[in-house]
Amino acid sequence: NMTAYKFKGLENIDTSEVTTSEVEASYLAVQSKIREIENAYGQKTAAVKRPVFRRVIAWAAAAAALIMIPVGIHLYDSRKDAGMTAGLERSTVNGEITEVVLPDGSKATLNAGSVLKYPESFGRKRIVELEGEALFEVTSSKSHPFTVRTQDISVTAHGTTFNVNAYPDGHSASTTLCSGAVSVERTSGRQKAELKPGDTYTLGRSSGAVVVTQTSPEDLTAWKNGHLCIISQPVAEAFRMVARKFDVSIHLTTDAYDKAVLTAKFINGESLEEVLTAVCHLVPGMVYTIEGKDIYIR
């Protein structure tokens, strides 16, 4: 009597999450049942065996579909949990600043030469990926942490305002807390730090050293309003900031300024030439020439 092999109680299926090992075990059980039935009817004529086998395959397919229902739910939830739904991307070119409104209403202002990747909708965790610099204004949610991932560091908050600077060509990766609270850790998961408003967390890429200092968030986020604030930056990094803002290429033709550190604020709409002239006055002996969009520092 073939009814002995039918699946019963299908209306009470448990759709809770199942593990991969449980799925594999269920699949092997279905295969074993098919072989058992084939062996039991192996001596019958092909005319009898063929429809029986087809019914078994149909039941096996139904069982496999039922098994995969909770698995599909689990995978979907996991992807949403990690912010892995269909991805979106916004980017800026040098000389451009733009604002992005994220799916939860949070805002990200992208500095020049930056890329932000984020999902169409957030799950239990709100995760975005950044290459470059952005100022985040995060909507508050204690149960839905907001994380910015970069190549070097991850910054997590529940509702706050913070700046992340992680350009691939920079000498460091950093985050500055403007308000609220954030936790920062290296992508490798070590050296986690809790920041207070005004704290700047800096990871040196070459040394691997982490430093937390008190800074001025207003200066470090002045770029959002089109200003240029160079705060204790090596000359090479300072000129990278200038190049991104004015969409030019700056070439250092000497290593004479490798140890020089610059601090300068340009908040009155200064032109490229005004900025270069001021920097050259700050660094004795430095001169520049402009050839189209190429700047040469000697």
C-alpha positions in Angstrom: 0.0 0.0 0.0 1.8 3.1 -1.3 0.0 5.4 1.1 2.3 4.2 3.8 5.0 6.5 2.3 3.0 9.6 2.0 3.9 12.6 4.1 1.4 13.4 6.8 0.6 16.5 8.9 1.8 18.9 6.2 -0.6 21.6 7.5 1.5 21.8 10.7 4.9 22.3 9.1 7.4 24.1 11.4 8.8 27.0 9.4 11.4 27.9 12.0 15.0 28.3 10.8 16.9 25.1 10.0 20.6 24.5 9.7 22.5 23.4 6.6 23.2 20.1 8.2 19.5 19.5 8.8 18.7 20.3 5.2 21.3 17.8 4.0 20.0 15.1 6.3 16.4 15.7 5.0 17.6 15.4 1.5 19.5 12.2 2.1 16.4 10.8 3.8 14.3 11.5 0.7 16.9 9.9 -1.5 16.9 6.8 0.8 13.1 6.6 0.6 13.2 6.7 -3.2 15.8 3.9 -3.3 13.7 1.8 -0.8 10.6 2.1 -2.9 12.5 1.3 -6.1 14.0 -1.8 -4.6 10.6 -2.9 -3.2 9.0 -2.7 -6.7 12.1 -3.6 -8.7 10.8 -7.0 -9.8 7.5 -5.6 -11.2 6.9 -4.8 -14.9 7.9 -1.5 -16.4 4.3 -0.6 -16.9 3.7 -0.8 -13.2 7.0 0.6 -12.0 7.0 3.7 -14.1 3.9 5.4 -12.6 4.9 4.4 -9.1 8.3 6.0 -9.6 6.7 9.2 -10.9 4.5 9.4 -7.8 7.6 9.0 -5.6 9.4 11.7 -7.5 6.4 14.0 -7.1 6.3 13.4 -3.3 10.1 13.9 -3.1 9.8 17.2 -4.9 7.0 18.3 -2.6 9.1 17.3 0.4 12.2 19.2 -0.9 10.1 22.3 -1.5 8.7 22.1 2.1 12.2 21.7 3.4 13.5 24.7 1.5 10.7 27.1 2.7 12.4 27.8 6.1 15.8 27.7 4.5 14.7 30.4 2.0 13.3 32.5 4.9 16.6 32.1 6.8 18.7 33.2 3.9 16.5 36.2 3.2 16.6 37.3 6.8 20.4 36.8 6.9 20.9 38.9 3.8 18.7 41.7 5.2 20.5 41.4 8.6 23.8 42.1 6.9 22.4 44.9 4.7 22.8 42.7 1.6 19.6 43.4 -0.2 19.9 44.7 -3.8 22.7 47.2 -3.6 22.8 50.9 -4.5 25.8 53.1 -5.1 26.4 56.8 -5.0 29.7 58.5 -5.9 31.2 61.9 -6.3 34.0 63.1 -8.6 36.7 65.5 -7.5 35.3 69.0 -6.9 31.8 67.6 -6.0 29.9 67.3 -2.8 26.5 65.6 -2.6 23.9 64.5 -0.1 22.4 61.0 0.0 19.2 60.1 1.9 19.4 56.5 3.0 16.4 54.0 3.3 15.9 54.8 7.0 15.9 58.5 6.6 19.5 58.9 7.7 21.7 61.3 5.7 25.2 60.9 4.3 27.0 63.9 2.8 29.7 62.7 0.5 32.9 64.6 0.1 34.7 64.8 -3.3 36.1 61.6 -4.8 34.0 59.2 -2.6 31.8 56.1 -3.1 29.0 55.0 -0.8 27.3 51.6 -1.1 24.1 50.8 0.6 21.0 48.5 0.3 17.6 49.4 -1.1 16.2 48.6 2.4 17.7 47.9 5.8 17.1 44.8 7.9 17.8 44.5 11.7 21.2 45.9 11.0 21.9 49.1 9.0 25.2 48.6 7.1 26.8 50.8 4.5 30.2 50.7 2.9 32.3 53.8 2.3 35.4 54.6 0.3 36.4 58.2 0.8 34.9 60.7 3.2 31.3 61.3 4.4 29.4 63.0 7.2 26.6 60.8 8.6 23.5 62.0 10.4 21.9 58.8 11.6 18.3 58.4 12.7 18.0 57.0 16.2 17.2 53.3 16.7 18.6 51.3 19.7 17.5 48.0 18.2 18.9 48.7 14.7 22.6 49.7 14.9 24.0 51.7 12.0 27.5 50.6 10.8 29.8 52.3 8.3 32.4 49.8 7.0 35.6 50.9 5.3 38.7 49.1 4.3 40.4 49.7 7.6 37.7 50.5 10.3 34.1 50.0 11.1 32.0 52.7 12.9 28.8 51.7 14.7 26.1 54.0 16.1 22.4 54.0 17.0 21.6 57.6 16.4 24.3 60.3 16.1 26.4 62.5 13.8 29.9 61.5 12.8 32.5 62.0 10.1 34.4 59.1 8.5 37.6 59.7 6.4 38.9 56.7 4.6 40.3 57.6 1.2 42.3 54.7 -0.3 45.3 56.9 -1.0 45.4 58.5 2.5 48.0 57.8 5.1 45.3 57.0 7.7 41.7 56.2 8.3 39.7 58.2 10.9 36.3 59.0 12.3 35.3 62.1 14.3 32.3 62.1 16.6 30.2 65.3 16.4 27.3 64.3 18.7 25.9 61.1 20.4 28.1 58.1 20.7 29.9 55.6 18.5 32.1 52.6 18.8 35.0 52.1 16.4 37.1 49.1 15.7 39.6 47.9 13.1 38.2 45.8 10.3 40.2 42.9 11.8 38.1 43.3 15.0 40.8 44.5 17.3 41.3 47.6 19.4 37.6 48.6 19.8 37.1 52.2 21.2 34.1 54.1 22.4 34.2 57.8 21.4 32.8 60.9 23.1 31.7 64.0 21.2 34.8 65.8 19.9 36.9 62.6 19.8 38.8 61.7 16.6 39.9 58.1 16.2 42.8 57.7 13.8 44.4 54.5 12.5 47.8 54.9 10.9 47.9 52.7 7.8 51.7 52.2 7.8 52.3 51.9 11.5 49.0 50.2 12.5 48.9 52.6 15.5 45.6 53.9 16.9 45.3 57.3 18.4 42.2 59.0 20.0 42.5 62.7 20.3 40.2 65.7 21.2 39.6 67.8 18.0 37.2 70.3 16.6 34.4 68.6 14.7 33.5 71.9 13.1 36.9 72.2 11.4 37.0 68.5 10.4 33.5 68.7 8.8 33.9 72.2 7.3 34.3 70.6 3.9 30.5 70.0 3.9 30.0 73.8 3.4 32.7 74.0 0.7 35.5 75.1 3.1 39.0 73.6 3.2 40.4 73.1 6.7 43.8 71.4 6.8 44.5 70.4 10.4 47.9 69.0 11.3 48.3 67.2 8.0 51.5 66.0 6.2 52.2 68.0 3.1 51.3 65.1 0.8 48.0 64.6 2.5 47.3 68.4 2.5 47.8 68.5 -1.3 45.5 65.5 -1.8 42.8 67.5 0.0 43.5 70.5 -2.3 43.5 68.3 -5.4 40.1 66.7 -4.5 38.5 70.0 -3.8 39.6 71.8 -7.0 39.6 68.7 -9.3 43.3 69.0 -10.3 46.4 66.8 -10.2 49.1 67.9 -7.8 52.6 66.5 -8.3 55.2 66.7 -5.5 58.5 66.8 -7.4 60.7 66.8 -4.3 60.9 65.0 -0.9 62.2 68.1 0.8 58.8 68.6 2.5 58.2 65.1 3.7 58.5 66.1 7.3 56.5 69.3 7.1 53.0 69.4 8.8 50.4 71.9 7.7 47.5 73.7 9.5 45.5 76.2 7.5 41.9 77.2 7.1 40.3 78.5 3.9 36.7 79.5 4.7 36.2 82.5 2.5 35.8 80.9 -0.9 39.5 81.1 -1.8 40.5 80.2 -5.3 43.0 77.4 -6.1 45.8 79.9 -6.7 45.1 81.7 -3.4 45.3 78.4 -1.6 48.6 77.4 -3.3 50.1 80.8 -2.6 49.2 80.7 1.0 50.6 77.2 1.4 53.8 78.2 -0.2 54.1 81.1 2.2 53.7 78.6 5.1 56.5 76.3 3.9 59.8 78.1 3.3 61.2 77.5 -0.2 58.1 75.9 -1.7 57.0 77.1 -5.1 54.4 75.9 -7.6 53.6 76.1 -11.3 50.3 75.5 -13.0 50.0 73.7 -16.3 46.4 73.3 -17.2 44.9 70.9 -14.5 48.4 69.8 -13.4 50.1 71.5 -10.5 53.8 71.0 -9.9 55.3 71.6 -6.4 59.0 72.2 -6.2 
